[in-house]
């Protein structure tokens, strides 16, 4: 049966529509499903003229133009949809509050479009926990809170869609350590490397590992087990649970560079960075404050790789070893 109760007349293989197919998460899903005869893949990307889009087309995938503001490409014959939005695409060209509001609107637009598809049997929404709800307003995190608002819209305003929705949380990407706010910086006078953060080195960090591979592995498992991933279940897509200090230790082991962790006051950290760096600093402070509750939702049992029986993940250190740190 379909969402509206009519007979399911969908042809096979089943159509999987992947939003953001040229991005990290969407591209990972494409790669994980490309050799599965049960599915045919429609790749949705904003610009079909990019090299990544052309590469997908050259591999035989259907590539169509569309973005999170115009979701006409979610045609009415879809069996499943993988949906992801990009807060950092608009931020910092606009403020964090504006980017959060934009992302929420985009997510609701996608959800409304998905709810209108009579053949849809599985909607996978890439979201994040609400920092403001978890900490009761002490810490807000725009790039998480905006996505979490869409969750509530689906759960409370689109009950039929909620029944066929799996909410997925992707842990931090391994290559975040390449980004300026995290990458160890050489202190030339000491000839040592320093990571500066506004939190304790014991702050827990949940990572997806190599997101370009592991997101797709999780999604393939989610699609194959609707009996446990539906209705309205939450899945934490993680490969490991470490600390930010352990991340630095692994970086030193890989690069053979001596390194030190330096914790500074958050206001000092904010003075060092602007825009993106401040958002990442907020994230670290939230994780330090909430710790194991950082990836939680009141009244919800979150599924992990163990419950799903997920194997073959590329872990954090193995993923970091693939980066050319020089």
MARDO-954929 format. One line per field, with one value per residue: x, z, y of N, C-alpha, C in turn; residue in three letters. Coordinates in steps of 0.02 Angstrom, whole numbers, plus 50000, padded with zeros to 5 digits. Example, Ala and Ser with C-alpha at 12.3 -4.5 7.8 and 13.67 -1.06 7.14 Angstrom:
nxx	50660,50642
nzz	50390,50354
nyy	49716,49888
caxx	50615,50684
cazz	50390,50357
cayy	49775,49947
cxx	50660,50645
czz	50390,50394
cyy	49835,50002
r	ALA,SER
This chain:
nxx	50042,50019,50059,49935,49846,49810,49823,49984,50063,50187,50327,50468,50647,50650,50628,50746,50765,50888,50933,51048,51151,51281,51351,51434,51358,51247,51317,51381,51274,51230,51342,51338,51222,51228,51257,51155,51030,50898,50862,50839,50921,50893,50979,50983,51032,51091,51157,51179,51287,51409,51571,51562,51427,51423,51508,51431,51328,51401,51424,51307,51197,51037,51026,50961,50909,50884,50841,50841,50752,50668,50580,50527,50582,50565,50488,50329,50340,50426,50500,50581,50662,50809,50850,50934,50992,51086,51157,51277,51296,51231,51270,51423,51367,51246,51172,51190,51066,50979,51018,50982,50841,50816,50859,50766,50647,50676,50686,50555,50488,50537,50485,50347,50333,50373,50271,50167,50183,50118,50171,50273,50371,50472,50551,50696,50769,50897,50956,50987,51019,50925,51006,50964,50847,50895,50983,50900,50894,51016,51125,51122,51119,51133,51150,51109,50987,50897,50874,50817,50696,50624,50603,50505,50402,50371,50334,50223,50141,50133,50077,50058,50169,50265,50251,50321,50449,50622,50732,50892,51048,51201,51361,51508,51612,51763,51856,51840,51943,52030,51987,52006,51967,51992,52107,52271,52392,52551,52664,52784,52893,52910,52916,52815,52650,52487,52324,52187,52049,51882,51846,51857,51986,51936,51811,51676,51669,51571,51588,51558,51656,51730,51635,51602,51593,51532,51404,51322,51327,51256,51129,51091,51074,50969,50864,50846,50792,50656,50569,50626,50673,50570,50410,50452,50581,50739,50907,51075,51209,51358,51533,51626,51660,51744,51860,51893,52024,52081,52066,52166,52278,52278,52300,52431,52497,52482,52545,52668,52699,52735,52614,52504,52367,52264,52160,52049,51960,51787,51749,51872,51904,51802,51842,51955,51905,51782,51612,51601,51695,51653,51528,51568,51636,51530,51467,51562,51561,51430,51435,51526,51454,51332,51375,51356,51222,51215,51182,51040,50862,50720,50622,50646,50712,50865,50929,51079,51236,51253,51124,51075,51158,51267,51410,51580,51620,51723,51835,51879,52022,52076,52015,52069,52200,52201,52211,52311,52415,52519
nzz	50000,49971,50028,50023,50032,49917,49793,49771,49628,49577,49469,49444,49429,49591,49608,49670,49732,49747,49832,49817,49753,49707,49816,49975,50061,49978,49866,49922,49948,49818,49770,49853,49815,49681,49618,49649,49598,49631,49633,49542,49505,49529,49512,49590,49567,49588,49481,49329,49249,49309,49344,49429,49415,49279,49283,49353,49260,49157,49207,49188,49264,49294,49286,49349,49349,49492,49652,49830,49842,49739,49702,49600,49534,49610,49561,49537,49542,49633,49741,49854,49944,49972,50070,50093,50161,50148,50258,50263,50136,50114,50223,50266,50190,50220,50380,50526,50587,50483,50389,50457,50461,50324,50291,50363,50297,50172,50203,50244,50125,50045,50119,50106,49969,49959,50033,49946,49852,49783,49770,49860,49978,50070,50157,50186,50293,50315,50458,50612,50791,50905,50976,51057,51116,51186,51278,51342,51299,51336,51250,51081,50914,50759,50634,50667,50737,50645,50554,50642,50670,50557,50574,50676,50608,50511,50595,50665,50577,50457,50463,50388,50306,50406,50450,50358,50368,50400,50512,50502,50581,50544,50601,50641,50504,50449,50384,50435,50511,50427,50411,50444,50581,50654,50611,50657,50696,50648,50765,50743,50818,50917,50846,50844,50837,50862,50923,50941,51042,51108,51213,51328,51306,51324,51273,51200,51035,50908,50764,50589,50520,50367,50274,50139,50104,50211,50242,50137,50159,50278,50235,50138,50221,50301,50207,50175,50287,50332,50429,50551,50541,50519,50589,50585,50645,50723,50671,50715,50624,50639,50652,50752,50923,50994,51071,51061,51093,51069,50932,50895,50941,50856,50735,50756,50765,50634,50556,50614,50683,50823,50940,51026,51134,51157,51262,51260,51320,51274,51220,51184,51085,50993,50956,50884,50772,50641,50588,50509,50592,50720,50725,50727,50847,50936,50918,50974,51108,51141,51129,51230,51342,51337,51314,51315,51287,51177,51057,51052,51082,51165,51233,51130,51059,50995,50850,50815,50732,50780,50808,50679,50617,50542,50442,50379,50381,50357,50470,50583,50597,50490,50385,50402,50371,50235,50193,50124,50220,50205
nyy	49940,50116,50285,50353,50252,50185,50054,49987,50013,50021,50012,49902,49905,49990,50165,50273,50431,50550,50686,50822,50752,50767,50804,50768,50678,50641,50593,50484,50399,50373,50301,50188,50123,50099,49978,49895,49796,49809,49940,50094,50245,50416,50560,50711,50874,51042,51104,51040,51048,51042,50968,50858,50822,50790,50681,50588,50569,50513,50389,50327,50363,50437,50607,50752,50924,51022,51092,51124,51225,51214,51084,51009,50905,50794,50676,50594,50458,50404,50286,50293,50426,50516,50647,50799,50952,51107,51201,51274,51318,51437,51513,51594,51701,51753,51791,51683,51659,51691,51595,51480,51494,51491,51362,51286,51321,51266,51129,51102,51127,51022,50915,50936,50916,50782,50722,50727,50630,50489,50360,50347,50262,50265,50389,50470,50575,50686,50749,50839,50836,50941,51068,51174,51124,51012,51068,51153,51285,51340,51324,51363,51305,51347,51274,51149,51162,51215,51110,51018,51079,51050,50914,50914,50975,50878,50771,50821,50893,50825,50686,50566,50562,50555,50424,50351,50394,50398,50468,50531,50553,50617,50588,50689,50736,50656,50736,50861,50903,50962,51088,51264,51306,51191,51126,51080,51203,51263,51319,51423,51471,51378,51264,51168,51094,51161,51141,51241,51261,51295,51214,51074,50952,50828,50827,50744,50674,50624,50531,50507,50448,50407,50498,50499,50369,50298,50352,50307,50169,50157,50206,50113,50002,50049,50062,49929,49873,49907,49864,49889,50018,50102,50153,50327,50322,50357,50367,50354,50391,50335,50300,50292,50340,50464,50578,50755,50778,50653,50648,50740,50672,50561,50626,50671,50548,50504,50603,50619,50733,50831,50882,50997,51025,51162,51244,51379,51523,51541,51666,51719,51628,51656,51783,51752,51688,51706,51699,51551,51485,51526,51464,51330,51332,51352,51229,51141,51183,51152,51012,50985,51025,50949,50819,50645,50659,50737,50682,50648,50633,50683,50555,50467,50320,50293,50219,50129,50087,49959,49905,49905,49818,49859,49849,49858,49990,50136,50186,50324,50350,50278,50345,50472,50446,50443,50570,50698,50773,50858
caxx	50000,50055,50040,49865,49805,49794,49865,50051,50073,50253,50367,50533,50674,50621,50663,50773,50782,50939,50946,51118,51188,51352,51382,51464,51309,51211,51362,51393,51214,51233,51393,51319,51164,51233,51261,51099,50981,50831,50849,50866,50938,50887,51022,50959,51085,51071,51187,51198,51345,51471,51609,51534,51364,51441,51537,51375,51294,51444,51419,51243,51143,50992,51044,50912,50920,50836,50873,50796,50701,50624,50586,50485,50617,50541,50431,50278,50350,50481,50490,50616,50697,50859,50847,50983,50999,51155,51160,51339,51295,51210,51308,51409,51344,51193,51185,51173,50994,50947,51033,50940,50773,50814,50863,50703,50599,50693,50668,50482,50469,50551,50438,50281,50335,50374,50206,50118,50201,50077,50208,50329,50368,50524,50580,50753,50783,50961,50943,51032,50983,50913,51047,50926,50801,50934,51013,50848,50909,51082,51164,51086,51166,51090,51152,51073,50920,50853,50854,50774,50630,50591,50580,50442,50351,50352,50301,50160,50099,50128,50078,50065,50240,50303,50248,50370,50511,50678,50773,50961,51098,51269,51414,51555,51654,51834,51898,51832,52008,52066,51959,52047,51955,52013,52172,52328,52431,52621,52691,52852,52945,52919,52919,52765,52583,52440,52253,52154,51977,51851,51818,51905,52008,51896,51745,51663,51655,51544,51607,51536,51714,51733,51565,51592,51579,51492,51334,51288,51320,51199,51066,51075,51049,50904,50816,50835,50763,50602,50534,50654,50690,50506,50397,50478,50638,50800,50968,51138,51259,51424,51582,51663,51649,51810,51862,51931,52094,52102,52075,52231,52328,52281,52332,52503,52521,52483,52590,52731,52710,52718,52559,52478,52297,52259,52092,52043,51893,51748,51752,51936,51899,51760,51882,52001,51870,51719,51564,51605,51732,51611,51477,51600,51650,51466,51457,51606,51536,51369,51455,51558,51402,51282,51411,51322,51155,51220,51149,50981,50798,50678,50572,50662,50766,50904,50962,51149,51263,51245,51056,51065,51205,51308,51481,51618,51631,51792,51840,51908,52094,52088,51995,52118,52262,52196,52220,52380,52420,52572
cazz	50000,49970,50082,50022,50039,49853,49777,49748,49559,49559,49430,49472,49495,49626,49597,49728,49715,49794,49830,49831,49732,49696,49880,50012,50082,49920,49825,49957,49938,49748,49764,49890,49785,49608,49592,49676,49544,49656,49629,49491,49542,49499,49547,49586,49584,49568,49418,49295,49207,49347,49329,49468,49384,49217,49300,49369,49198,49117,49237,49170,49308,49274,49321,49334,49384,49545,49715,49887,49837,49683,49706,49549,49512,49650,49522,49575,49539,49677,49795,49913,49935,50021,50069,50135,50148,50160,50295,50250,50068,50118,50276,50299,50148,50261,50451,50549,50599,50417,50358,50491,50437,50255,50290,50387,50242,50120,50227,50243,50054,50024,50153,50075,49904,49970,50058,49891,49805,49803,49770,49906,50032,50120,50155,50232,50303,50350,50505,50669,50853,50923,51033,51102,51156,51230,51332,51367,51280,51355,51189,51018,50861,50701,50581,50692,50759,50586,50529,50692,50663,50504,50605,50712,50557,50483,50646,50690,50524,50400,50497,50341,50287,50465,50456,50313,50373,50445,50525,50510,50605,50523,50644,50611,50451,50467,50355,50470,50540,50378,50411,50485,50653,50686,50588,50698,50666,50669,50802,50715,50868,50956,50798,50864,50811,50915,50908,50987,51045,51166,51255,51354,51258,51337,51242,51155,50965,50871,50694,50538,50487,50298,50255,50069,50099,50265,50239,50092,50191,50324,50199,50109,50276,50321,50156,50173,50350,50353,50488,50612,50530,50514,50568,50622,50686,50718,50663,50721,50577,50668,50648,50815,50972,51020,51101,51018,51108,51035,50862,50888,50950,50793,50685,50770,50747,50561,50525,50651,50708,50893,50943,51091,51135,51195,51274,51274,51335,51212,51192,51150,51024,50946,50930,50835,50712,50626,50548,50512,50651,50778,50724,50749,50918,50970,50915,51022,51174,51151,51142,51296,51393,51335,51313,51283,51267,51118,51002,51084,51075,51221,51218,51069,51060,50933,50823,50798,50687,50809,50796,50607,50592,50490,50441,50322,50386,50360,50532,50584,50583,50421,50341,50408,50339,50163,50180,50116,50269,50186
cayy	50000,50179,50332,50372,50192,50154,49996,50003,49990,50044,49966,49887,49919,50045,50228,50310,50500,50572,50758,50838,50692,50782,50820,50712,50629,50615,50553,50421,50356,50350,50249,50128,50090,50098,49910,49857,49789,49824,50011,50139,50306,50482,50607,50780,50922,51109,51122,50978,51061,51036,50908,50802,50801,50756,50615,50543,50553,50468,50322,50300,50384,50491,50668,50804,50987,51036,51107,51120,51277,51195,51012,50977,50844,50737,50653,50557,50385,50386,50237,50319,50489,50537,50720,50834,51023,51131,51264,51311,51344,51507,51546,51658,51756,51782,51777,51615,51656,51690,51530,51431,51502,51469,51289,51260,51328,51218,51063,51096,51122,50954,50870,50945,50883,50710,50700,50726,50577,50431,50297,50350,50213,50278,50456,50473,50647,50697,50803,50841,50849,51011,51089,51217,51082,50968,51108,51198,51353,51366,51328,51354,51287,51358,51224,51090,51178,51224,51043,50986,51108,51013,50852,50926,50988,50813,50730,50849,50921,50778,50620,50511,50560,50533,50351,50320,50433,50383,50527,50509,50601,50599,50614,50735,50709,50649,50789,50926,50922,51002,51155,51308,51308,51128,51101,51101,51257,51261,51376,51421,51483,51316,51209,51119,51108,51176,51145,51288,51249,51327,51161,51026,50900,50768,50836,50687,50689,50567,50540,50459,50420,50430,50510,50485,50297,50270,50372,50262,50103,50163,50215,50048,49961,50077,50044,49856,49850,49953,49838,49920,50088,50138,50222,50385,50303,50397,50327,50390,50363,50348,50245,50289,50392,50481,50645,50800,50766,50592,50666,50771,50619,50522,50668,50669,50481,50498,50651,50621,50801,50840,50930,51015,51048,51224,51267,51450,51546,51544,51734,51724,51589,51693,51838,51725,51667,51738,51661,51478,51464,51536,51411,51269,51340,51338,51157,51109,51199,51112,50942,50982,51032,50895,50755,50588,50680,50779,50646,50619,50668,50662,50505,50430,50271,50304,50160,50139,50037,49893,49880,49895,49768,49890,49829,49884,50062,50160,50223,50391,50353,50254,50398,50527,50425,50453,50642,50722,50827,50905
cxx	50044,50030,49966,49818,49787,49841,49932,50063,50142,50292,50433,50584,50645,50663,50682,50794,50830,50952,51019,51164,51261,51388,51407,51413,51273,51254,51378,51335,51214,51283,51373,51264,51173,51233,51206,51043,50910,50813,50873,50871,50927,50928,50998,51015,51066,51096,51212,51259,51411,51507,51582,51469,51377,51470,51482,51339,51335,51443,51350,51185,51100,51008,50996,50927,50864,50873,50819,50744,50651,50628,50538,50516,50600,50478,50388,50287,50405,50458,50522,50651,50749,50865,50896,50984,51068,51154,51219,51344,51276,51250,51383,51390,51284,51207,51165,51098,50956,50958,50992,50868,50765,50815,50798,50650,50612,50672,50593,50456,50479,50500,50369,50278,50334,50306,50154,50131,50164,50115,50262,50319,50420,50555,50635,50776,50846,50954,50997,50992,50976,50953,51007,50877,50840,50961,50964,50867,50977,51127,51117,51137,51127,51092,51122,51000,50872,50829,50804,50703,50590,50565,50511,50386,50325,50310,50232,50113,50090,50129,50085,50137,50282,50306,50301,50437,50560,50720,50844,51004,51166,51319,51462,51599,51728,51876,51883,51898,52051,52045,51998,52031,51980,52084,52228,52372,52502,52639,52765,52906,52959,52929,52874,52697,52534,52369,52221,52079,51948,51824,51874,51924,51971,51826,51732,51645,51632,51558,51576,51595,51718,51661,51552,51577,51525,51419,51294,51279,51262,51133,51045,51046,50979,50850,50798,50800,50706,50565,50563,50670,50628,50460,50431,50536,50697,50860,51029,51189,51328,51468,51621,51644,51716,51805,51901,52006,52121,52109,52144,52286,52335,52315,52408,52533,52528,52537,52660,52749,52691,52664,52537,52407,52293,52186,52092,51971,51854,51751,51818,51935,51858,51797,51931,51967,51808,51676,51571,51640,51691,51557,51507,51618,51587,51453,51499,51583,51472,51388,51487,51505,51356,51313,51370,51251,51155,51184,51089,50920,50752,50625,50586,50720,50802,50938,51034,51172,51254,51176,51043,51109,51250,51381,51515,51630,51706,51797,51878,51982,52110,52069,52045,52183,52261,52208,52294,52389,52476,52550
czz	50000,50025,50083,50022,49974,49840,49749,49680,49533,49521,49465,49416,49525,49617,49663,49704,49769,49783,49848,49811,49719,49760,49915,50029,50022,49876,49856,49946,49866,49741,49796,49854,49710,49580,49619,49624,49566,49646,49564,49525,49499,49541,49536,49609,49556,49498,49383,49250,49244,49329,49367,49438,49318,49230,49317,49305,49156,49144,49225,49215,49275,49317,49301,49376,49435,49608,49769,49887,49781,49674,49657,49524,49555,49617,49560,49572,49586,49729,49859,49894,49991,50016,50117,50113,50169,50193,50272,50178,50069,50170,50259,50253,50180,50333,50469,50559,50532,50383,50391,50466,50366,50252,50313,50332,50187,50140,50225,50171,50028,50055,50122,50007,49911,49991,50002,49841,49824,49806,49824,49964,50086,50107,50207,50234,50344,50393,50560,50733,50866,50985,51082,51145,51206,51290,51363,51358,51299,51295,51129,50963,50795,50649,50603,50705,50700,50558,50577,50690,50609,50530,50636,50663,50527,50534,50664,50636,50465,50427,50449,50318,50345,50470,50412,50314,50422,50450,50538,50533,50583,50571,50605,50558,50473,50442,50383,50498,50490,50381,50460,50559,50691,50669,50634,50660,50693,50704,50786,50768,50911,50911,50820,50837,50869,50887,50962,50984,51108,51217,51281,51301,51268,51306,51192,51084,50932,50797,50649,50507,50417,50272,50182,50056,50149,50265,50194,50121,50239,50287,50166,50161,50298,50271,50157,50236,50374,50415,50552,50603,50519,50569,50613,50668,50672,50716,50671,50676,50603,50660,50713,50859,51006,51060,51054,51031,51073,50960,50850,50895,50886,50738,50694,50751,50672,50530,50556,50673,50782,50898,51015,51084,51181,51201,51292,51291,51270,51180,51157,51084,50971,50917,50877,50768,50701,50588,50558,50575,50715,50782,50748,50823,50960,50972,50968,51094,51190,51167,51210,51351,51395,51336,51280,51261,51204,51059,51031,51069,51128,51197,51158,51081,50993,50913,50805,50749,50714,50796,50722,50579,50537,50497,50381,50323,50386,50420,50527,50564,50512,50371,50342,50373,50264,50144,50173,50161,50253,50130
cyy	50063,50225,50346,50312,50159,50096,50018,49972,50008,49991,49955,49889,49983,50108,50260,50379,50526,50646,50771,50782,50705,50801,50758,50659,50598,50571,50486,50373,50330,50293,50184,50089,50075,50027,49865,49855,49805,49897,50041,50207,50367,50530,50678,50827,50990,51127,51059,50988,51055,50971,50847,50776,50765,50687,50565,50522,50505,50397,50291,50319,50438,50552,50723,50866,50998,51054,51109,51176,51262,51120,50977,50912,50784,50709,50604,50482,50362,50335,50263,50383,50496,50612,50750,50907,51046,51200,51306,51335,51418,51547,51541,51716,51791,51761,51706,51608,51652,51623,51475,51434,51477,51393,51257,51264,51276,51147,51051,51090,51052,50906,50875,50910,50808,50684,50695,50669,50512,50365,50292,50301,50225,50346,50459,50546,50654,50759,50802,50853,50924,51029,51130,51177,51040,51007,51158,51271,51379,51374,51318,51344,51291,51302,51157,51106,51187,51158,51010,51015,51072,50946,50861,50941,50923,50774,50755,50876,50875,50706,50561,50505,50534,50458,50317,50357,50401,50446,50504,50568,50577,50630,50657,50701,50707,50708,50858,50950,50961,51075,51200,51308,51246,51108,51125,51151,51255,51327,51378,51430,51422,51255,51151,51141,51114,51175,51189,51276,51281,51277,51116,50976,50835,50772,50780,50711,50624,50579,50486,50423,50449,50437,50492,50411,50276,50291,50324,50193,50104,50166,50149,50001,49984,50056,49970,49830,49896,49928,49865,49993,50132,50113,50273,50367,50349,50351,50373,50356,50381,50286,50238,50347,50405,50545,50689,50793,50705,50605,50695,50719,50578,50562,50667,50602,50474,50542,50652,50692,50803,50895,50940,51040,51108,51244,51341,51466,51555,51613,51747,51687,51626,51753,51815,51712,51710,51688,51586,51453,51471,51482,51345,51272,51327,51263,51121,51123,51160,51040,50935,50984,50971,50825,50700,50605,50722,50748,50610,50661,50640,50612,50461,50382,50275,50239,50177,50085,49966,49864,49866,49840,49794,49869,49863,49959,50078,50206,50288,50391,50331,50308,50456,50510,50435,50526,50658,50783,50876,50953
r	UNK,UNK,UNK,UNK,UNK,UNK,UNK,UNK,UNK,UNK,UNK,UNK,UNK,UNK,UNK,UNK,UNK,UNK,UNK,UNK,UNK,UNK,UNK,UNK,UNK,UNK,UNK,UNK,UNK,UNK,UNK,UNK,UNK,UNK,UNK,UNK,UNK,UNK,UNK,UNK,UNK,UNK,UNK,UNK,UNK,UNK,UNK,UNK,UNK,UNK,UNK,UNK,UNK,UNK,UNK,UNK,UNK,UNK,UNK,UNK,UNK,UNK,UNK,UNK,UNK,UNK,UNK,UNK,UNK,UNK,UNK,UNK,UNK,UNK,UNK,UNK,UNK,UNK,UNK,UNK,UNK,UNK,UNK,UNK,UNK,UNK,UNK,UNK,UNK,UNK,UNK,UNK,UNK,UNK,UNK,UNK,UNK,UNK,UNK,UNK,UNK,UNK,UNK,UNK,UNK,UNK,UNK,UNK,UNK,UNK,UNK,UNK,UNK,UNK,UNK,UNK,UNK,UNK,UNK,UNK,UNK,UNK,UNK,UNK,UNK,UNK,UNK,UNK,UNK,UNK,UNK,UNK,UNK,UNK,UNK,UNK,UNK,UNK,UNK,UNK,UNK,UNK,UNK,UNK,UNK,UNK,UNK,UNK,UNK,UNK,UNK,UNK,UNK,UNK,UNK,UNK,UNK,UNK,UNK,UNK,UNK,UNK,UNK,UNK,UNK,UNK,UNK,UNK,UNK,UNK,UNK,UNK,UNK,UNK,UNK,UNK,UNK,UNK,UNK,UNK,UNK,UNK,UNK,UNK,UNK,UNK,UNK,UNK,UNK,UNK,UNK,UNK,UNK,UNK,UNK,UNK,UNK,UNK,UNK,UNK,UNK,UNK,UNK,UNK,UNK,UNK,UNK,UNK,UNK,UNK,UNK,UNK,UNK,UNK,UNK,UNK,UNK,UNK,UNK,UNK,UNK,UNK,UNK,UNK,UNK,UNK,UNK,UNK,UNK,UNK,UNK,UNK,UNK,UNK,UNK,UNK,UNK,UNK,UNK,UNK,UNK,UNK,UNK,UNK,UNK,UNK,UNK,UNK,UNK,UNK,UNK,UNK,UNK,UNK,UNK,UNK,UNK,UNK,UNK,UNK,UNK,UNK,UNK,UNK,UNK,UNK,UNK,UNK,UNK,UNK,UNK,UNK,UNK,UNK,UNK,UNK,UNK,UNK,UNK,UNK,UNK,UNK,UNK,UNK,UNK,UNK,UNK,UNK,UNK,UNK,UNK,UNK,UNK,UNK,UNK,UNK,UNK,UNK,UNK,UNK,UNK,UNK,UNK,UNK,UNK,UNK,UNK,UNK,UNK,UNK,UNK,UNK,UNK,UNK,UNK,UNK,UNK,UNK,UNK,UNK,UNK,UNK,UNK,UNK,UNK,UNK
